[in-house]
Amino acid sequence: MEGSVFAKSIELMVVGMGMTFAFLMILVFIMKVLEFAVEGCLNKWFPVKEAASSAPAAASASDDKVKIAIALAAAKSMMK
């Protein structure tokens, strides 16, 4: 009797794990299909605009002075 209960419990565990694995595989498949569908619709309705690449403006001397002033103010506040 004990052996049959143990065998039934193992069988139930294997069936449960198999059902869970199958459900998760179906869920992953459905999510991949939806990913392609939504990505296609979004790109069709809202196309991605390519950003115009422009070189960053050169730092001027006043920017350097501002950075130095900020560093000095931070150092002064740390000494208090």
C-alpha positions in Angstrom: 0.0 0.0 0.0 2.8 2.4 0.9 4.5 1.8 -2.4 1.4 2.6 -4.4 0.9 5.9 -2.5 4.5 6.9 -3.2 4.1 6.0 -6.9 0.9 8.0 -7.1 2.5 11.0 -5.5 5.4 10.9 -7.9 3.0 10.5 -10.8 1.0 13.5 -9.6 4.2 15.5 -9.2 5.4 14.7 -12.7 2.0 15.5 -14.3 1.8 18.8 -12.4 5.3 19.8 -13.4 4.6 18.8 -17.0 1.4 20.9 -17.1 3.2 23.9 -15.6 6.0 23.6 -18.1 3.6 23.3 -21.0 1.6 26.3 -19.8 4.8 28.4 -19.5 5.9 27.4 -23.0 2.6 28.4 -24.5 2.7 31.7 -22.6 6.2 32.4 -23.9 5.1 31.6 -27.5 2.0 33.9 -27.2 4.2 36.7 -25.8 6.7 36.4 -28.7 3.8 36.5 -31.2 2.4 39.6 -29.5 5.8 41.2 -29.4 6.1 40.9 -33.2 2.5 42.1 -33.8 2.8 45.1 -31.5 6.2 46.0 -32.7 5.0 45.9 -36.3 1.9 48.0 -35.6 3.8 50.6 -33.5 6.4 51.0 -36.2 3.7 51.4 -38.8 1.7 54.0 -36.9 4.5 55.7 -35.1 7.7 55.5 -37.2 11.0 56.0 -35.4 12.5 59.3 -36.5 16.2 59.3 -36.7 17.8 62.0 -34.7 19.9 64.5 -36.5 23.4 64.0 -35.4 25.1 67.3 -34.6 28.5 67.8 -33.0 28.3 69.1 -29.5 29.0 72.7 -29.1 32.5 73.5 -28.0 32.8 74.5 -24.3 33.5 78.2 -23.9 35.6 79.9 -21.4 32.6 81.0 -19.4 31.5 77.3 -19.0 34.9 76.6 -17.5 34.5 79.5 -15.1 31.1 78.3 -14.0 32.5 74.8 -13.4 35.3 76.2 -11.3 32.8 78.4 -9.3 30.6 75.3 -8.6 33.6 73.3 -7.5 34.8 76.1 -5.2 31.3 76.5 -3.7 31.1 72.7 -3.1 34.5 72.7 -1.4 33.7 75.7 0.7 30.4 74.1 1.9 32.3 70.9 2.8 34.7 72.8 5.1 31.9 74.2 7.3 
